[in-house]
Amino acid sequence: MVGRGRIVPGSDLKKGGYTMNKKLVLMIMLVFGLAVALTSCVGTQVKPTAANFKAPKITLAEFMVPQYDGYYYYSGKTKPTKGKAGNHGAPLPMSFLFNIENPNPYPIQLNGFQFTVAFDKEFDVVTVNNQDAYWIPAGKTDQVRANTLITTRSGLLNLLVTSGFKLKARKWSPWKALERWWKGVPELSVPITVHEGAFTFTANGVTKVLPFEADVK
């Protein structure tokens, strides 16, 4: 009777140890399997190539004049209230907001862009050159803003040097054009065009340069 009730030394420990070891093995196998699965997913990600690099979509989302100080110009013969005399004119700051849509299954970098701003379709007033870099995530749309500024002084010099025949064809004086623009651009009553644009995109050493033009609406 005593023999039937005796405890075999170490029997419970062996059984418990076997159970714990079995759970530990299962956990290790699970972690290993998960690691293999994740590695497999990373390995199957699409890598950028010249063949699969789809062109991003660029749109002009917004135009605004962030600060407006009116229209004026004074020559160096005019004595200023403060400071030195000189040929100076009213500023016209302009801000352009672009949407950049990345249709690729991998991130791309906008590695600089440039464009020219024209008034009344044919008078180029400034060229914007931005060398900043922006990352656009895979399958997402990001926004990029470009700010620039001209003055009635810079506008006058530009018209006198490059646009004499265009002014003559419209029967405009340089002053008429400047006043028209300074009063009409903030109200969007003057046609504003972005043209000769070039946006440079890169991904894994692959480069794509896209032309761009748009009318402010």
Secondary structure, DSSP 8 states (H G I E B T S, - for coil): -TGGG---TTHHHHHHHHHHHHHHHHHHHHHHHHHHHHHHHHHTS----TTT----EEEEEEEE-S------EE-TTS--SSS----EE-EEEEEEEEEEE--SSS-EEEEEEEEEEEETTTEEEEEEEEEEEEEE-TT-EEEEEEEEEEEHHHHHHHHHHH-HHHHHHHT--HHHHHHHHHHHTTTT-S-EEEEEEEEEEEETTEEEEEEEEEE--
